Amino acid sequence: MLQLLQSMWSTIKLLAFAFVKFVDVVPVLGGLAIVSVAIGLFTFFRKRHRI
């Protein structure tokens, strides 16, 4: 029983740690996605205007 509780607790700690890291990374990934989309639209419109 104690072994099961310890393994469950370590799993919960690991999941909490991964969740915190994920939440830390999400704004960075969101910002990069927004920047890449903005650059893609910008180059797309510049190419359209050149023709």
C-alpha positions in Angstrom: 0.0 0.0 0.0 2.8 2.4 1.0 4.6 1.6 -2.3 1.5 2.4 -4.3 1.1 5.7 -2.5 4.7 6.6 -3.1 4.5 5.8 -6.8 1.3 7.8 -7.1 2.8 10.8 -5.3 5.9 10.8 -7.5 3.7 10.6 -10.6 1.6 13.5 -9.3 4.8 15.5 -8.6 6.1 14.8 -12.0 2.8 15.8 -13.7 2.7 19.1 -11.6 6.3 19.9 -12.6 5.6 19.2 -16.3 2.4 21.3 -16.1 4.4 24.3 -14.5 7.0 24.0 -17.2 4.3 23.8 -19.9 2.6 26.9 -18.6 6.0 28.7 -18.6 6.6 27.7 -22.2 3.1 28.4 -23.6 3.5 32.3 -23.7 6.8 31.9 -25.5 5.4 29.5 -28.1 2.3 31.7 -28.5 4.5 34.8 -29.1 6.6 32.9 -31.6 3.5 31.6 -33.4 2.0 35.2 -33.6 5.3 36.6 -34.9 5.7 33.9 -37.5 2.2 34.4 -38.7 2.7 38.2 -38.9 5.9 37.7 -40.9 4.2 35.3 -43.2 1.3 37.7 -43.9 3.7 40.6 -44.3 5.8 38.8 -46.9 2.7 37.5 -48.6 1.2 41.0 -49.0 4.6 42.4 -50.2 4.8 39.7 -52.9 1.2 40.5 -54.0 1.9 44.2 -54.3 5.1 43.7 -56.2 3.3 41.9 -59.1 
